[in-house]
Amino acid sequence: QLQLVESGGGLAQPGGSLKLSCTASGFTLDEYAIAWFRQAPGKEREGVSCISHNGGSTNYANSVKGRFTISRDNAKNTAYLQMNSLKPEDTAVYYCAAGLGLYGSGILGDPQWYDYWGQGTQVTVSS
């Protein structure tokens, strides 16, 4: 079964940190670009960050630039999202996605580009 599984979500205080993981099973990630999206209640799904298949290129939404860092370890078939200086407005369900197409900054705004999605992990930022 081909799937992505996210982990690492939870409750954090404002200013705190969390690190999300996205692990693939049934296929290898090393040819896929990976992205993190998030969706807050009543809002559309938003692209947060993406990384090329070899980690050489990354892109971030303006809302998280300088606070979040995307990375990947293809040997572990896993991608990560390090989230620092968390704010209450970062509260959302976070999803990882994998796609095989040509990488470009535009893929962050195009959920249709991706081939596989995880089930999501809840991140809540609250005091």
C-alpha beads as a LAMMPS data file, in Angstrom:
LAMMPS data file: protein, C-alpha beads

127 atoms
126 bonds

1 atom types
1 bond types

-500.0 500.0 xlo xhi
-500.0 500.0 ylo yhi
-500.0 500.0 zlo zhi

Masses

1 110.0

Atoms # bond

1 1 1 0.000 0.000 0.000
2 1 1 1.428 3.352 -1.077
3 1 1 1.033 5.970 1.614
4 1 1 2.514 8.915 3.451
5 1 1 2.268 9.085 7.213
6 1 1 2.748 12.294 9.173
7 1 1 3.750 12.448 12.824
8 1 1 4.993 14.957 15.361
9 1 1 1.964 17.176 15.714
10 1 1 0.602 18.247 19.051
11 1 1 0.161 21.198 21.358
12 1 1 2.778 23.930 21.573
13 1 1 2.877 27.279 23.309
14 1 1 3.329 30.480 21.334
15 1 1 7.018 30.870 20.629
16 1 1 7.567 27.145 20.943
17 1 1 8.703 24.538 18.442
18 1 1 7.504 21.320 16.863
19 1 1 9.057 19.031 14.269
20 1 1 6.821 17.164 11.879
21 1 1 7.869 14.033 10.014
22 1 1 6.488 12.526 6.827
23 1 1 7.430 8.933 6.078
24 1 1 6.591 7.036 2.918
25 1 1 5.695 3.389 2.785
26 1 1 5.289 1.265 -0.321
27 1 1 7.435 3.581 -2.439
28 1 1 10.671 5.538 -2.219
29 1 1 10.653 9.314 -1.906
30 1 1 13.966 10.041 -3.581
31 1 1 12.382 10.920 -6.955
32 1 1 9.544 12.957 -5.457
33 1 1 9.274 16.579 -4.489
34 1 1 7.691 16.927 -1.060
35 1 1 5.473 19.660 0.276
36 1 1 3.751 20.531 3.506
37 1 1 0.274 22.024 3.391
38 1 1 -1.982 23.088 6.214
39 1 1 -5.677 23.680 6.643
40 1 1 -7.286 25.576 9.481
41 1 1 -11.011 25.278 10.238
42 1 1 -13.059 27.241 7.747
43 1 1 -10.053 28.036 5.574
44 1 1 -8.660 26.692 2.333
45 1 1 -5.682 24.383 2.248
46 1 1 -2.497 26.464 2.162
47 1 1 0.937 25.509 0.873
48 1 1 3.542 25.990 3.607
49 1 1 6.801 24.728 2.135
50 1 1 8.193 22.432 -0.538
51 1 1 11.504 20.764 -1.311
52 1 1 12.896 19.234 -4.499
53 1 1 13.632 15.540 -4.785
54 1 1 17.316 15.947 -3.856
55 1 1 16.831 18.739 -1.336
56 1 1 18.607 21.260 -3.528
57 1 1 15.687 23.661 -3.791
58 1 1 13.209 24.805 -1.176
59 1 1 10.357 27.297 -1.102
60 1 1 8.291 28.782 1.709
61 1 1 5.070 30.675 2.123
62 1 1 5.688 34.235 3.277
63 1 1 3.773 33.524 6.472
64 1 1 6.361 30.968 7.652
65 1 1 9.575 32.220 6.050
66 1 1 12.352 32.494 8.618
67 1 1 10.462 30.349 11.151
68 1 1 9.954 27.001 9.420
69 1 1 12.571 24.790 7.786
70 1 1 11.851 21.923 5.428
71 1 1 14.343 19.098 4.989
72 1 1 14.527 15.500 3.903
73 1 1 16.537 12.349 4.472
74 1 1 16.066 10.102 1.456
75 1 1 17.977 7.285 3.147
76 1 1 15.220 7.250 5.781
77 1 1 12.461 7.848 3.211
78 1 1 11.351 10.756 5.358
79 1 1 10.810 14.494 5.081
80 1 1 10.604 16.966 7.933
81 1 1 9.184 20.349 8.830
82 1 1 10.900 22.107 11.720
83 1 1 8.570 24.769 13.061
84 1 1 10.004 27.423 15.385
85 1 1 8.581 30.615 16.868
86 1 1 5.115 29.162 16.546
87 1 1 2.128 31.488 16.532
88 1 1 -1.549 30.792 17.279
89 1 1 -2.298 31.372 13.588
90 1 1 -0.131 28.333 12.764
91 1 1 -2.846 26.140 14.280
92 1 1 -4.076 23.763 11.583
93 1 1 -4.011 20.212 10.327
94 1 1 -0.701 19.742 8.520
95 1 1 -0.457 17.444 5.513
96 1 1 2.533 16.227 3.560
97 1 1 2.300 15.531 -0.148
98 1 1 4.590 13.986 -2.756
99 1 1 4.734 14.676 -6.480
100 1 1 6.833 13.447 -9.424
101 1 1 6.510 16.381 -11.798
102 1 1 8.951 19.157 -12.664
103 1 1 9.836 21.120 -9.531
104 1 1 9.170 24.831 -9.390
105 1 1 8.045 27.394 -6.808
106 1 1 4.553 27.292 -8.296
107 1 1 3.875 23.788 -6.986
108 1 1 3.396 25.242 -3.517
109 1 1 0.154 26.812 -4.653
110 1 1 -1.137 23.846 -6.614
111 1 1 -2.454 20.924 -4.532
112 1 1 -3.506 19.183 -7.769
113 1 1 0.170 18.738 -8.701
114 1 1 0.756 16.072 -6.064
115 1 1 0.340 12.311 -6.430
116 1 1 0.178 11.208 -2.799
117 1 1 -1.109 12.769 0.404
118 1 1 -0.845 11.882 4.051
119 1 1 -3.773 11.796 6.450
120 1 1 -2.682 14.897 8.345
121 1 1 -1.477 15.710 11.840
122 1 1 -2.988 18.347 14.127
123 1 1 -0.840 21.252 15.296
124 1 1 -2.313 23.501 17.968
125 1 1 -0.522 26.602 19.208
126 1 1 -2.071 27.946 22.362
127 1 1 -1.127 29.132 25.823

Bonds

1 1 1 2
2 1 2 3
3 1 3 4
4 1 4 5
5 1 5 6
6 1 6 7
7 1 7 8
8 1 8 9
9 1 9 10
10 1 10 11
11 1 11 12
12 1 12 13
13 1 13 14
14 1 14 15
15 1 15 16
16 1 16 17
17 1 17 18
18 1 18 19
19 1 19 20
20 1 20 21
21 1 21 22
22 1 22 23
23 1 23 24
24 1 24 25
25 1 25 26
26 1 26 27
27 1 27 28
28 1 28 29
29 1 29 30
30 1 30 31
31 1 31 32
32 1 32 33
33 1 33 34
34 1 34 35
35 1 35 36
36 1 36 37
37 1 37 38
38 1 38 39
39 1 39 40
40 1 40 41
41 1 41 42
42 1 42 43
43 1 43 44
44 1 44 45
45 1 45 46
46 1 46 47
47 1 47 48
48 1 48 49
49 1 49 50
50 1 50 51
51 1 51 52
52 1 52 53
53 1 53 54
54 1 54 55
55 1 55 56
56 1 56 57
57 1 57 58
58 1 58 59
59 1 59 60
60 1 60 61
61 1 61 62
62 1 62 63
63 1 63 64
64 1 64 65
65 1 65 66
66 1 66 67
67 1 67 68
68 1 68 69
69 1 69 70
70 1 70 71
71 1 71 72
72 1 72 73
73 1 73 74
74 1 74 75
75 1 75 76
76 1 76 77
77 1 77 78
78 1 78 79
79 1 79 80
80 1 80 81
81 1 81 82
82 1 82 83
83 1 83 84
84 1 84 85
85 1 85 86
86 1 86 87
87 1 87 88
88 1 88 89
89 1 89 90
90 1 90 91
91 1 91 92
92 1 92 93
93 1 93 94
94 1 94 95
95 1 95 96
96 1 96 97
97 1 97 98
98 1 98 99
99 1 99 100
100 1 100 101
101 1 101 102
102 1 102 103
103 1 103 104
104 1 104 105
105 1 105 106
106 1 106 107
107 1 107 108
108 1 108 109
109 1 109 110
110 1 110 111
111 1 111 112
112 1 112 113
113 1 113 114
114 1 114 115
115 1 115 116
116 1 116 117
117 1 117 118
118 1 118 119
119 1 119 120
120 1 120 121
121 1 121 122
122 1 122 123
123 1 123 124
124 1 124 125
125 1 125 126
126 1 126 127
